[in-house]
Amino acid sequence: MVLLNEAFHNRGKGLHLSLKGRRAWFVSLNVVGGRHQSISTIFIHIIGFSIFMAMGRSKTLNQIELNTHSGHCNFPAIFNFKVSNFDTGGQSAAYDQLPFPNGDTFFGKPSGRFCDGQLVIDFIAEKLGLPYLSGYLDSIGTNFRYGANFATAGSTIQPVDAKIFEMGFSPFSLDIQLFQFEQFKARTIELYKEGRSSYIESSFPRPEDFSKALYTLDIGQNDLHGGFVSMTEKQVLASIPNIINQSAEAVKKLYQLGARSFWIHNTGPIGCLPFAVIYHPPKPENMDQSGCVKSHNEVAKQFNRQLQERVTQLGAQLPDAILTYVDIFSAKYTLISKAKKLGFANPHGYCCGHLGDYNVVCGRKAKVNGTEIIGASCSNPSEYISWDGVHYSHAANKWIANQILNGNLSNPPIPITGACHKLGHS
């Protein structure tokens, strides 16, 4: 999340929360007449009962069935629709390239990411055995054979109007990202119809890949932040259903365009971002046990409750869709609340740039009281959860990815490598 207008950012008025295979099985035991059961049958009963008890009373039979599922989906591509926490170069290509020290920890140079290294979407690609996604807007050195990233910094679910744009948010809202994907798919299929070539086959997804790909969504924090800036918290809460409706329509649109497997993140603890704590310092009654802005997090939780309900409804409305709801809020909040125990410094600190009494964007220059200040990086970014006060660091992203990719925070509780399977199906 970088600001589209740095002067605006430097006045402290905006924020971009830019924002292997085995069939699932279970044993069915039946006694088919007779008064005697074989030793093997009794043994199976005992083992089955023991397994059930060992798994705990809180787990349902569906969860037990699902957790034995080890089928690997072999997704041929990923199509990503998100904000700057998952932007791999879209905004950097559309405006000006992100400067050093962004990218320094992992890539050794700026990589279009608002981070010192990898993003969660990079770890998703690695987990699925795919290359990192190129930004759709990046025309230099891109390859879309294994998917495309439509995410840009400062994107919102709501279509951008003058009010939202003037607040410093990206013009590439979710509806625009969907238009871009629709065009990308149509033109790719047209290229294949005109005749295959080594260039086309090595640079673009195959037409059949679109229905087999994984579609990832993580977007919404900017809508909430925009609300906190322009209206009361009560009004922000009232706006959530409309935002959720537009998000649901996006999923339906992707489904109409052939998408079937969806990996949908809820929104993170916006009240824990250093930016939020600095510019909305919580009073004692509005500070939670982790030092976050409690009311902002409560709004995020309400957004997440409604999102989860809608994802469940979509599962019933879209019969061939496989929708996985991922509680990334819990992963991020756990990291923040246990920061020191997990080897991180102050969870509300950050590594690059400066926020507060004056603003200097990470890697940029600004004049403060006539003196040129550089938004430099700290010497130990791996100790920080936040990279620049808004985005997560490479180390934090790696920890978060490790929590969500195994399915422990998913509904249904299935790992990302199995997110093409419906509950109880291979």
Disulfide bonds with the S-S distance in Angstrom:
Cys73-Cys420 2.07
Cys272-Cys292 2.07
Cys351-Cys378 2.04
Cys352-Cys362 2.06
